[in-house]
Amino acid sequence: MAEIVNLRQHRKRKARASREAVAAENRLRFGMTRAEREREAAVQAQDERKLDGHRRETSGDEEQ
């Protein structure tokens, strides 16, 4: 005998799976989590500070 299926629940389950597939695709396409973005920004700021720390100071008085 065939299994009885509640069509409303089946439609909701199918829609939920579809939305999850789209969300997974968007996560791959559009990038990083919030923690990854914040970590990347912190590393970038640290690199800039290191570079600025090694920069030579030049002023108009020393060049003359």
CHARMM-style PDB file with segment names, atoms N, HN, CA, C and O in Angstrom:
ATOM      1  N   MET     1       0.824  -1.171   0.000  1.00  0.00      PROA
ATOM      2  CA  MET     1       0.000   0.000   0.000  1.00  0.00      PROA
ATOM      3  C   MET     1       0.879   1.248   0.000  1.00  0.00      PROA
ATOM      4  O   MET     1       1.984   1.219   0.542  1.00  0.00      PROA
ATOM      5  N   ALA     2       0.419   2.319  -0.584  1.00  0.00      PROA
ATOM      6  HN  ALA     2      -0.479   2.342  -1.024  1.00  0.00      PROA
ATOM      7  CA  ALA     2       1.186   3.557  -0.726  1.00  0.00      PROA
ATOM      8  C   ALA     2       1.243   4.311   0.593  1.00  0.00      PROA
ATOM      9  O   ALA     2       0.350   4.203   1.433  1.00  0.00      PROA
ATOM     10  N   GLU     3       2.315   5.075   0.752  1.00  0.00      PROA
ATOM     11  HN  GLU     3       3.040   5.163   0.069  1.00  0.00      PROA
ATOM     12  CA  GLU     3       2.483   5.885   1.950  1.00  0.00      PROA
ATOM     13  C   GLU     3       1.664   7.166   1.813  1.00  0.00      PROA
ATOM     14  O   GLU     3       1.651   7.791   0.753  1.00  0.00      PROA
ATOM     15  N   ILE     4       0.996   7.543   2.867  1.00  0.00      PROA
ATOM     16  HN  ILE     4       1.006   7.036   3.729  1.00  0.00      PROA
ATOM     17  CA  ILE     4       0.193   8.758   2.856  1.00  0.00      PROA
ATOM     18  C   ILE     4       1.122   9.946   3.100  1.00  0.00      PROA
ATOM     19  O   ILE     4       1.934   9.937   4.025  1.00  0.00      PROA
ATOM     20  N   VAL     5       0.985  10.980   2.241  1.00  0.00      PROA
ATOM     21  HN  VAL     5       0.325  10.987   1.489  1.00  0.00      PROA
ATOM     22  CA  VAL     5       1.857  12.145   2.312  1.00  0.00      PROA
ATOM     23  C   VAL     5       1.006  13.390   2.508  1.00  0.00      PROA
ATOM     24  O   VAL     5       0.032  13.603   1.786  1.00  0.00      PROA
ATOM     25  N   ASN     6       1.369  14.201   3.473  1.00  0.00      PROA
ATOM     26  HN  ASN     6       2.160  14.028   4.060  1.00  0.00      PROA
ATOM     27  CA  ASN     6       0.708  15.474   3.675  1.00  0.00      PROA
ATOM     28  C   ASN     6       1.312  16.461   2.674  1.00  0.00      PROA
ATOM     29  O   ASN     6       2.481  16.827   2.795  1.00  0.00      PROA
ATOM     30  N   LEU     7       0.533  16.888   1.700  1.00  0.00      PROA
ATOM     31  HN  LEU     7      -0.417  16.591   1.601  1.00  0.00      PROA
ATOM     32  CA  LEU     7       1.045  17.724   0.616  1.00  0.00      PROA
ATOM     33  C   LEU     7       1.540  19.083   1.115  1.00  0.00      PROA
ATOM     34  O   LEU     7       2.525  19.604   0.591  1.00  0.00      PROA
ATOM     35  N   ARG     8       0.885  19.657   2.104  1.00  0.00      PROA
ATOM     36  HN  ARG     8       0.086  19.234   2.529  1.00  0.00      PROA
ATOM     37  CA  ARG     8       1.305  20.946   2.628  1.00  0.00      PROA
ATOM     38  C   ARG     8       2.711  20.833   3.227  1.00  0.00      PROA
ATOM     39  O   ARG     8       3.578  21.663   2.955  1.00  0.00      PROA
ATOM     40  N   GLN     9       2.922  19.811   4.033  1.00  0.00      PROA
ATOM     41  HN  GLN     9       2.217  19.136   4.254  1.00  0.00      PROA
ATOM     42  CA  GLN     9       4.238  19.613   4.626  1.00  0.00      PROA
ATOM     43  C   GLN     9       5.284  19.303   3.559  1.00  0.00      PROA
ATOM     44  O   GLN     9       6.427  19.751   3.654  1.00  0.00      PROA
ATOM     45  N   HSD    10       4.894  18.542   2.551  1.00  0.00      PROA
ATOM     46  HN  HSD    10       3.965  18.178   2.473  1.00  0.00      PROA
ATOM     47  CA  HSD    10       5.821  18.216   1.470  1.00  0.00      PROA
ATOM     48  C   HSD    10       6.251  19.470   0.716  1.00  0.00      PROA
ATOM     49  O   HSD    10       7.432  19.633   0.411  1.00  0.00      PROA
ATOM     50  N   ARG    11       5.298  20.364   0.410  1.00  0.00      PROA
ATOM     51  HN  ARG    11       4.338  20.231   0.658  1.00  0.00      PROA
ATOM     52  CA  ARG    11       5.620  21.610  -0.284  1.00  0.00      PROA
ATOM     53  C   ARG    11       6.544  22.479   0.562  1.00  0.00      PROA
ATOM     54  O   ARG    11       7.501  23.058   0.048  1.00  0.00      PROA
ATOM     55  N   LYS    12       6.256  22.568   1.865  1.00  0.00      PROA
ATOM     56  HN  LYS    12       5.478  22.098   2.283  1.00  0.00      PROA
ATOM     57  CA  LYS    12       7.098  23.373   2.743  1.00  0.00      PROA
ATOM     58  C   LYS    12       8.506  22.800   2.821  1.00  0.00      PROA
ATOM     59  O   LYS    12       9.484  23.548   2.795  1.00  0.00      PROA
ATOM     60  N   ARG    13       8.615  21.492   2.915  1.00  0.00      PROA
ATOM     61  HN  ARG    13       7.821  20.884   2.936  1.00  0.00      PROA
ATOM     62  CA  ARG    13       9.923  20.851   2.981  1.00  0.00      PROA
ATOM     63  C   ARG    13      10.714  21.100   1.694  1.00  0.00      PROA
ATOM     64  O   ARG    13      11.914  21.370   1.729  1.00  0.00      PROA
ATOM     65  N   LYS    14      10.027  21.006   0.576  1.00  0.00      PROA
ATOM     66  HN  LYS    14       9.052  20.787   0.547  1.00  0.00      PROA
ATOM     67  CA  LYS    14      10.677  21.236  -0.722  1.00  0.00      PROA
ATOM     68  C   LYS    14      11.124  22.698  -0.843  1.00  0.00      PROA
ATOM     69  O   LYS    14      12.231  22.961  -1.313  1.00  0.00      PROA
ATOM     70  N   ALA    15      10.293  23.641  -0.432  1.00  0.00      PROA
ATOM     71  HN  ALA    15       9.393  23.427  -0.051  1.00  0.00      PROA
ATOM     72  CA  ALA    15      10.636  25.067  -0.498  1.00  0.00      PROA
ATOM     73  C   ALA    15      11.815  25.370   0.422  1.00  0.00      PROA
ATOM     74  O   ALA    15      12.709  26.131   0.054  1.00  0.00      PROA
ATOM     75  N   ARG    16      11.820  24.780   1.614  1.00  0.00      PROA
ATOM     76  HN  ARG    16      11.093  24.162   1.913  1.00  0.00      PROA
ATOM     77  CA  ARG    16      12.907  24.996   2.563  1.00  0.00      PROA
ATOM     78  C   ARG    16      14.222  24.485   1.988  1.00  0.00      PROA
ATOM     79  O   ARG    16      15.248  25.153   2.116  1.00  0.00      PROA
ATOM     80  N   ALA    17      14.210  23.336   1.369  1.00  0.00      PROA
ATOM     81  HN  ALA    17      13.377  22.794   1.265  1.00  0.00      PROA
ATOM     82  CA  ALA    17      15.418  22.784   0.767  1.00  0.00      PROA
ATOM     83  C   ALA    17      15.899  23.675  -0.384  1.00  0.00      PROA
ATOM     84  O   ALA    17      17.102  23.867  -0.563  1.00  0.00      PROA
ATOM     85  N   SER    18      14.965  24.210  -1.155  1.00  0.00      PROA
ATOM     86  HN  SER    18      13.988  24.054  -1.011  1.00  0.00      PROA
ATOM     87  CA  SER    18      15.318  25.101  -2.254  1.00  0.00      PROA
ATOM     88  C   SER    18      15.977  26.374  -1.739  1.00  0.00      PROA
ATOM     89  O   SER    18      16.995  26.816  -2.273  1.00  0.00      PROA
ATOM     90  N   ARG    19      15.388  26.962  -0.693  1.00  0.00      PROA
ATOM     91  HN  ARG    19      14.562  26.604  -0.259  1.00  0.00      PROA
ATOM     92  CA  ARG    19      15.969  28.181  -0.122  1.00  0.00      PROA
ATOM     93  C   ARG    19      17.358  27.915   0.451  1.00  0.00      PROA
ATOM     94  O   ARG    19      18.258  28.745   0.321  1.00  0.00      PROA
ATOM     95  N   GLU    20      17.526  26.769   1.079  1.00  0.00      PROA
ATOM     96  HN  GLU    20      16.795  26.095   1.185  1.00  0.00      PROA
ATOM     97  CA  GLU    20      18.832  26.431   1.641  1.00  0.00      PROA
ATOM     98  C   GLU    20      19.877  26.260   0.535  1.00  0.00      PROA
ATOM     99  O   GLU    20      21.029  26.658   0.709  1.00  0.00      PROA
ATOM    100  N   ALA    21      19.489  25.677  -0.593  1.00  0.00      PROA
ATOM    101  HN  ALA    21      18.553  25.354  -0.734  1.00  0.00      PROA
ATOM    102  CA  ALA    21      20.417  25.520  -1.707  1.00  0.00      PROA
ATOM    103  C   ALA    21      20.841  26.880  -2.255  1.00  0.00      PROA
ATOM    104  O   ALA    21      22.014  27.086  -2.566  1.00  0.00      PROA
ATOM    105  N   VAL    22      19.900  27.800  -2.372  1.00  0.00      PROA
ATOM    106  HN  VAL    22      18.947  27.633  -2.118  1.00  0.00      PROA
ATOM    107  CA  VAL    22      20.213  29.145  -2.858  1.00  0.00      PROA
ATOM    108  C   VAL    22      21.128  29.857  -1.856  1.00  0.00      PROA
ATOM    109  O   VAL    22      22.067  30.547  -2.252  1.00  0.00      PROA
ATOM    110  N   ALA    23      20.854  29.689  -0.571  1.00  0.00      PROA
ATOM    111  HN  ALA    23      20.091  29.128  -0.249  1.00  0.00      PROA
ATOM    112  CA  ALA    23      21.672  30.331   0.450  1.00  0.00      PROA
ATOM    113  C   ALA    23      23.099  29.790   0.420  1.00  0.00      PROA
ATOM    114  O   ALA    23      24.053  30.556   0.557  1.00  0.00      PROA
ATOM    115  N   ALA    24      23.250  28.500   0.246  1.00  0.00      PROA
ATOM    116  HN  ALA    24      22.475  27.878   0.135  1.00  0.00      PROA
ATOM    117  CA  ALA    24      24.586  27.905   0.186  1.00  0.00      PROA
ATOM    118  C   ALA    24      25.356  28.434  -1.025  1.00  0.00      PROA
ATOM    119  O   ALA    24      26.550  28.716  -0.937  1.00  0.00      PROA
ATOM    120  N   GLU    25      24.665  28.561  -2.139  1.00  0.00      PROA
ATOM    121  HN  GLU    25      23.694  28.332  -2.210  1.00  0.00      PROA
ATOM    122  CA  GLU    25      25.302  29.095  -3.343  1.00  0.00      PROA
ATOM    123  C   GLU    25      25.729  30.546  -3.113  1.00  0.00      PROA
ATOM    124  O   GLU    25      26.821  30.938  -3.524  1.00  0.00      PROA
ATOM    125  N   ASN    26      24.885  31.343  -2.465  1.00  0.00      PROA
ATOM    126  HN  ASN    26      23.998  31.025  -2.131  1.00  0.00      PROA
ATOM    127  CA  ASN    26      25.214  32.741  -2.190  1.00  0.00      PROA
ATOM    128  C   ASN    26      26.383  32.858  -1.228  1.00  0.00      PROA
ATOM    129  O   ASN    26      27.218  33.751  -1.370  1.00  0.00      PROA
ATOM    130  N   ARG    27      26.451  31.961  -0.246  1.00  0.00      PROA
ATOM    131  HN  ARG    27      25.773  31.236  -0.130  1.00  0.00      PROA
ATOM    132  CA  ARG    27      27.583  31.993   0.688  1.00  0.00      PROA
ATOM    133  C   ARG    27      28.883  31.751  -0.053  1.00  0.00      PROA
ATOM    134  O   ARG    27      29.890  32.404   0.221  1.00  0.00      PROA
ATOM    135  N   LEU    28      28.866  30.826  -0.981  1.00  0.00      PROA
ATOM    136  HN  LEU    28      28.047  30.296  -1.203  1.00  0.00      PROA
ATOM    137  CA  LEU    28      30.076  30.574  -1.763  1.00  0.00      PROA
ATOM    138  C   LEU    28      30.410  31.744  -2.672  1.00  0.00      PROA
ATOM    139  O   LEU    28      31.576  32.099  -2.839  1.00  0.00      PROA
ATOM    140  N   ARG    29      29.387  32.336  -3.255  1.00  0.00      PROA
ATOM    141  HN  ARG    29      28.439  32.048  -3.119  1.00  0.00      PROA
ATOM    142  CA  ARG    29      29.606  33.402  -4.224  1.00  0.00      PROA
ATOM    143  C   ARG    29      30.039  34.703  -3.571  1.00  0.00      PROA
ATOM    144  O   ARG    29      30.934  35.377  -4.079  1.00  0.00      PROA
ATOM    145  N   PHE    30      29.425  35.068  -2.460  1.00  0.00      PROA
ATOM    146  HN  PHE    30      28.698  34.521  -2.046  1.00  0.00      PROA
ATOM    147  CA  PHE    30      29.624  36.402  -1.914  1.00  0.00      PROA
ATOM    148  C   PHE    30      30.573  36.483  -0.736  1.00  0.00      PROA
ATOM    149  O   PHE    30      30.811  37.571  -0.211  1.00  0.00      PROA
ATOM    150  N   GLY    31      31.113  35.367  -0.316  1.00  0.00      PROA
ATOM    151  HN  GLY    31      30.919  34.483  -0.742  1.00  0.00      PROA
ATOM    152  CA  GLY    31      32.255  35.569   0.524  1.00  0.00      PROA
ATOM    153  C   GLY    31      32.296  35.099   1.940  1.00  0.00      PROA
ATOM    154  O   GLY    31      31.886  33.991   2.287  1.00  0.00      PROA
ATOM    155  N   MET    32      32.813  35.995   2.744  1.00  0.00      PROA
ATOM    156  HN  MET    32      33.146  36.895   2.461  1.00  0.00      PROA
ATOM    157  CA  MET    32      33.309  35.643   4.059  1.00  0.00      PROA
ATOM    158  C   MET    32      32.263  35.878   5.149  1.00  0.00      PROA
ATOM    159  O   MET    32      31.308  36.636   4.981  1.00  0.00      PROA
ATOM    160  N   THR    33      32.484  35.202   6.258  1.00  0.00      PROA
ATOM    161  HN  THR    33      33.260  34.586   6.394  1.00  0.00      PROA
ATOM    162  CA  THR    33      31.648  35.442   7.424  1.00  0.00      PROA
ATOM    163  C   THR    33      32.081  36.752   8.071  1.00  0.00      PROA
ATOM    164  O   THR    33      33.107  37.330   7.712  1.00  0.00      PROA
ATOM    165  N   ARG    34      31.297  37.202   9.012  1.00  0.00      PROA
ATOM    166  HN  ARG    34      30.464  36.733   9.304  1.00  0.00      PROA
ATOM    167  CA  ARG    34      31.616  38.456   9.690  1.00  0.00      PROA
ATOM    168  C   ARG    34      32.958  38.350  10.411  1.00  0.00      PROA
ATOM    169  O   ARG    34      33.760  39.283  10.370  1.00  0.00      PROA
ATOM    170  N   ALA    35      33.202  37.222  11.068  1.00  0.00      PROA
ATOM    171  HN  ALA    35      32.551  36.465  11.102  1.00  0.00      PROA
ATOM    172  CA  ALA    35      34.462  37.025  11.787  1.00  0.00      PROA
ATOM    173  C   ALA    35      35.649  37.062  10.827  1.00  0.00      PROA
ATOM    174  O   ALA    35      36.689  37.638  11.147  1.00  0.00      PROA
ATOM    175  N   GLU    36      35.499  36.455   9.663  1.00  0.00      PROA
ATOM    176  HN  GLU    36      34.654  35.987   9.403  1.00  0.00      PROA
ATOM    177  CA  GLU    36      36.580  36.466   8.673  1.00  0.00      PROA
ATOM    178  C   GLU    36      36.842  37.880   8.172  1.00  0.00      PROA
ATOM    179  O   GLU    36      37.997  38.270   8.004  1.00  0.00      PROA
ATOM    180  N   ARG    37      35.770  38.664   7.927  1.00  0.00      PROA
ATOM    181  HN  ARG    37      34.831  38.347   8.064  1.00  0.00      PROA
ATOM    182  CA  ARG    37      35.951  40.054   7.475  1.00  0.00      PROA
ATOM    183  C   ARG    37      36.659  40.877   8.538  1.00  0.00      PROA
ATOM    184  O   ARG    37      37.558  41.658   8.225  1.00  0.00      PROA
ATOM    185  N   GLU    38      36.253  40.705   9.808  1.00  0.00      PROA
ATOM    186  HN  GLU    38      35.523  40.071  10.062  1.00  0.00      PROA
ATOM    187  CA  GLU    38      36.881  41.464  10.886  1.00  0.00      PROA
ATOM    188  C   GLU    38      38.346  41.067  11.054  1.00  0.00      PROA
ATOM    189  O   GLU    38      39.194  41.925  11.298  1.00  0.00      PROA
ATOM    190  N   ARG    39      38.649  39.784  10.926  1.00  0.00      PROA
ATOM    191  HN  ARG    39      37.960  39.087  10.727  1.00  0.00      PROA
ATOM    192  CA  ARG    39      40.032  39.330  11.039  1.00  0.00      PROA
ATOM    193  C   ARG    39      40.870  39.900   9.899  1.00  0.00      PROA
ATOM    194  O   ARG    39      42.000  40.337  10.116  1.00  0.00      PROA
ATOM    195  N   GLU    40      40.329  39.897   8.702  1.00  0.00      PROA
ATOM    196  HN  GLU    40      39.410  39.542   8.525  1.00  0.00      PROA
ATOM    197  CA  GLU    40      41.033  40.435   7.541  1.00  0.00      PROA
ATOM    198  C   GLU    40      41.311  41.926   7.717  1.00  0.00      PROA
ATOM    199  O   GLU    40      42.392  42.405   7.374  1.00  0.00      PROA
ATOM    200  N   ALA    41      40.330  42.659   8.253  1.00  0.00      PROA
ATOM    201  HN  ALA    41      39.452  42.270   8.531  1.00  0.00      PROA
ATOM    202  CA  ALA    41      40.517  44.092   8.491  1.00  0.00      PROA
ATOM    203  C   ALA    41      41.591  44.324   9.551  1.00  0.00      PROA
ATOM    204  O   ALA    41      42.388  45.255   9.426  1.00  0.00      PROA
ATOM    205  N   ALA    42      41.622  43.492  10.591  1.00  0.00      PROA
ATOM    206  HN  ALA    42      40.974  42.736  10.691  1.00  0.00      PROA
ATOM    207  CA  ALA    42      42.631  43.634  11.636  1.00  0.00      PROA
ATOM    208  C   ALA    42      44.026  43.352  11.093  1.00  0.00      PROA
ATOM    209  O   ALA    42      44.977  44.057  11.430  1.00  0.00      PROA
ATOM    210  N   VAL    43      44.152  42.332  10.261  1.00  0.00      PROA
ATOM    211  HN  VAL    43      43.379  41.759   9.988  1.00  0.00      PROA
ATOM    212  CA  VAL    43      45.452  42.007   9.660  1.00  0.00      PROA
ATOM    213  C   VAL    43      45.895  43.140   8.741  1.00  0.00      PROA
ATOM    214  O   VAL    43      47.070  43.506   8.736  1.00  0.00      PROA
ATOM    215  N   GLN    44      44.976  43.694   7.968  1.00  0.00      PROA
ATOM    216  HN  GLN    44      44.021  43.396   7.972  1.00  0.00      PROA
ATOM    217  CA  GLN    44      45.284  44.803   7.073  1.00  0.00      PROA
ATOM    218  C   GLN    44      45.762  46.017   7.863  1.00  0.00      PROA
ATOM    219  O   GLN    44      46.742  46.659   7.485  1.00  0.00      PROA
ATOM    220  N   ALA    45      45.070  46.332   8.960  1.00  0.00      PROA
ATOM    221  HN  ALA    45      44.274  45.810   9.266  1.00  0.00      PROA
ATOM    222  CA  ALA    45      45.463  47.479   9.789  1.00  0.00      PROA
ATOM    223  C   ALA    45      46.841  47.247  10.407  1.00  0.00      PROA
ATOM    224  O   ALA    45      47.652  48.171  10.479  1.00  0.00      PROA
ATOM    225  N   GLN    46      47.107  46.032  10.848  1.00  0.00      PROA
ATOM    226  HN  GLN    46      46.449  45.282  10.790  1.00  0.00      PROA
ATOM    227  CA  GLN    46      48.406  45.706  11.430  1.00  0.00      PROA
ATOM    228  C   GLN    46      49.514  45.859  10.387  1.00  0.00      PROA
ATOM    229  O   GLN    46      50.576  46.404  10.689  1.00  0.00      PROA
ATOM    230  N   ASP    47      49.277  45.388   9.176  1.00  0.00      PROA
ATOM    231  HN  ASP    47      48.414  44.945   8.931  1.00  0.00      PROA
ATOM    232  CA  ASP    47      50.259  45.524   8.107  1.00  0.00      PROA
ATOM    233  C   ASP    47      50.545  46.992   7.795  1.00  0.00      PROA
ATOM    234  O   ASP    47      51.696  47.370   7.575  1.00  0.00      PROA
ATOM    235  N   GLU    48      49.498  47.815   7.777  1.00  0.00      PROA
ATOM    236  HN  GLU    48      48.563  47.507   7.956  1.00  0.00      PROA
ATOM    237  CA  GLU    48      49.684  49.239   7.517  1.00  0.00      PROA
ATOM    238  C   GLU    48      50.505  49.904   8.621  1.00  0.00      PROA
ATOM    239  O   GLU    48      51.364  50.741   8.345  1.00  0.00      PROA
ATOM    240  N   ARG    49      50.233  49.526   9.878  1.00  0.00      PROA
ATOM    241  HN  ARG    49      49.534  48.847  10.103  1.00  0.00      PROA
ATOM    242  CA  ARG    49      51.001  50.096  10.984  1.00  0.00      PROA
ATOM    243  C   ARG    49      52.475  49.696  10.889  1.00  0.00      PROA
ATOM    244  O   ARG    49      53.355  50.517  11.149  1.00  0.00      PROA
ATOM    245  N   LYS    50      52.749  48.456  10.522  1.00  0.00      PROA
ATOM    246  HN  LYS    50      52.035  47.789  10.310  1.00  0.00      PROA
ATOM    247  CA  LYS    50      54.133  48.008  10.372  1.00  0.00      PROA
ATOM    248  C   LYS    50      54.830  48.788   9.263  1.00  0.00      PROA
ATOM    249  O   LYS    50      55.970  49.224   9.425  1.00  0.00      PROA
ATOM    250  N   LEU    51      54.154  48.959   8.156  1.00  0.00      PROA
ATOM    251  HN  LEU    51      53.228  48.605   8.025  1.00  0.00      PROA
ATOM    252  CA  LEU    51      54.724  49.688   7.035  1.00  0.00      PROA
ATOM    253  C   LEU    51      54.983  51.144   7.409  1.00  0.00      PROA
ATOM    254  O   LEU    51      56.042  51.688   7.094  1.00  0.00      PROA
ATOM    255  N   ASP    52      54.033  51.768   8.071  1.00  0.00      PROA
ATOM    256  HN  ASP    52      53.173  51.326   8.327  1.00  0.00      PROA
ATOM    257  CA  ASP    52      54.213  53.155   8.497  1.00  0.00      PROA
ATOM    258  C   ASP    52      55.344  53.279   9.506  1.00  0.00      PROA
ATOM    259  O   ASP    52      56.036  54.297   9.530  1.00  0.00      PROA
ATOM    260  N   GLY    53      55.545  52.270  10.332  1.00  0.00      PROA
ATOM    261  HN  GLY    53      54.984  51.443  10.312  1.00  0.00      PROA
ATOM    262  CA  GLY    53      56.620  52.296  11.313  1.00  0.00      PROA
ATOM    263  C   GLY    53      57.993  52.229  10.680  1.00  0.00      PROA
ATOM    264  O   GLY    53      58.968  52.687  11.276  1.00  0.00      PROA
ATOM    265  N   HSD    54      58.090  51.675   9.499  1.00  0.00      PROA
ATOM    266  HN  HSD    54      57.298  51.303   9.015  1.00  0.00      PROA
ATOM    267  CA  HSD    54      59.368  51.558   8.812  1.00  0.00      PROA
ATOM    268  C   HSD    54      59.603  52.683   7.816  1.00  0.00      PROA
ATOM    269  O   HSD    54      60.648  52.738   7.167  1.00  0.00      PROA
ATOM    270  N   ARG    55      58.639  53.568   7.697  1.00  0.00      PROA
ATOM    271  HN  ARG    55      57.791  53.523   8.224  1.00  0.00      PROA
ATOM    272  CA  ARG    55      58.736  54.655   6.735  1.00  0.00      PROA
ATOM    273  C   ARG    55      59.710  55.717   7.238  1.00  0.00      PROA
ATOM    274  O   ARG    55      59.738  56.031   8.427  1.00  0.00      PROA
ATOM    275  N   ARG    56      60.490  56.252   6.345  1.00  0.00      PROA
ATOM    276  HN  ARG    56      60.468  55.996   5.379  1.00  0.00      PROA
ATOM    277  CA  ARG    56      61.411  57.329   6.700  1.00  0.00      PROA
ATOM    278  C   ARG    56      60.661  58.636   6.784  1.00  0.00      PROA
ATOM    279  O   ARG    56      59.807  58.936   5.950  1.00  0.00      PROA
ATOM    280  N   GLU    57      60.985  59.398   7.786  1.00  0.00      PROA
ATOM    281  HN  GLU    57      61.678  59.154   8.464  1.00  0.00      PROA
ATOM    282  CA  GLU    57      60.362  60.706   7.958  1.00  0.00      PROA
ATOM    283  C   GLU    57      61.163  61.714   7.147  1.00  0.00      PROA
ATOM    284  O   GLU    57      62.381  61.812   7.295  1.00  0.00      PROA
ATOM    285  N   THR    58      60.493  62.442   6.309  1.00  0.00      PROA
ATOM    286  HN  THR    58      59.503  62.362   6.188  1.00  0.00      PROA
ATOM    287  CA  THR    58      61.161  63.490   5.538  1.00  0.00      PROA
ATOM    288  C   THR    58      60.438  64.788   5.800  1.00  0.00      PROA
ATOM    289  O   THR    58      59.209  64.856   5.776  1.00  0.00      PROA
ATOM    290  N   SER    59      61.231  65.824   6.052  1.00  0.00      PROA
ATOM    291  HN  SER    59      62.230  65.769   6.071  1.00  0.00      PROA
ATOM    292  CA  SER    59      60.628  67.145   6.225  1.00  0.00      PROA
ATOM    293  C   SER    59      61.380  68.123   5.328  1.00  0.00      PROA
ATOM    294  O   SER    59      62.459  67.803   4.829  1.00  0.00      PROA
ATOM    295  N   GLY    60      60.835  69.275   5.127  1.00  0.00      PROA
ATOM    296  HN  GLY    60      59.958  69.535   5.532  1.00  0.00      PROA
ATOM    297  CA  GLY    60      61.427  70.264   4.265  1.00  0.00      PROA
ATOM    298  C   GLY    60      62.747  70.796   4.787  1.00  0.00      PROA
ATOM    299  O   GLY    60      63.580  71.224   3.989  1.00  0.00      PROA
ATOM    300  N   ASP    61      62.974  70.789   6.097  1.00  0.00      PROA
ATOM    301  HN  ASP    61      62.297  70.441   6.745  1.00  0.00      PROA
ATOM    302  CA  ASP    61      64.201  71.316   6.695  1.00  0.00      PROA
ATOM    303  C   ASP    61      65.408  70.432   6.391  1.00  0.00      PROA
ATOM    304  O   ASP    61      66.502  70.945   6.157  1.00  0.00      PROA
ATOM    305  N   GLU    62      65.230  69.143   6.391  1.00  0.00      PROA
ATOM    306  HN  GLU    62      64.341  68.726   6.581  1.00  0.00      PROA
ATOM    307  CA  GLU    62      66.353  68.234   6.188  1.00  0.00      PROA
ATOM    308  C   GLU    62      66.846  68.220   4.744  1.00  0.00      PROA
ATOM    309  O   GLU    62      68.022  67.953   4.499  1.00  0.00      PROA
ATOM    310  N   GLU    63      65.982  68.499   3.801  1.00  0.00      PROA
ATOM    311  HN  GLU    63      65.026  68.716   3.999  1.00  0.00      PROA
ATOM    312  CA  GLU    63      66.345  68.418   2.408  1.00  0.00      PROA
ATOM    313  C   GLU    63      67.212  69.606   1.975  1.00  0.00      PROA
ATOM    314  O   GLU    63      67.938  69.482   0.990  1.00  0.00      PROA
ATOM    315  N   GLN    64      67.168  70.737   2.660  1.00  0.00      PROA
ATOM    316  HN  GLN    64      66.578  70.837   3.461  1.00  0.00      PROA
ATOM    317  CA  GLN    64      67.898  71.922   2.231  1.00  0.00      PROA
ATOM    318  C   GLN    64      69.295  71.911   2.656  1.00  0.00      PROA
ATOM    319  OT1 GLN    64      70.036  72.850   2.366  1.00  0.00      PROA
TER     320      GLN     64
END
